[in-house]
Amino acid sequence: YYRIWLAVAGSKEVRRLSAPARYPYYDAPKSLPKYIRYQATVMPVNVNGEGPVSEPSEVVHFHPRELNRSQDKEAPMPRNKRWVTK
């Protein structure tokens, strides 16, 4: 399994998680606040003991607005408002 430390960027707050090693991904629990910037550090653990701790990741922010920006590389076209009068 893996030990995961999610450090809140710019703070001393750290959240600790454990993830199984069976899958190439891990969904964070729903109790984890989404609109906070995190840095992840991972350490593998097996029957032989603990492995080396990884370097902290780049800052990750789980906000829908930022997730949409990463998917859309180009800036969206500006919208024109049309007013209909009778």
C-alpha angles and dihedrals in degrees: 000000000000131000111216126195116196108196118195106236112250094012140082091235114120128183118204123213136173121213130189116243094224097092132048090232140042126207111218114235118265090241089070110100110245105202096064129096113243139186117205128215120185133198123185118223126192139154091288092057138258122341130213119298115245125236114265112272124237115277113285123199120192099208121133092226092057093042089056091050092055091053095045108055094179123066113255119251113260114254122239115218115223120198118203117206129181 
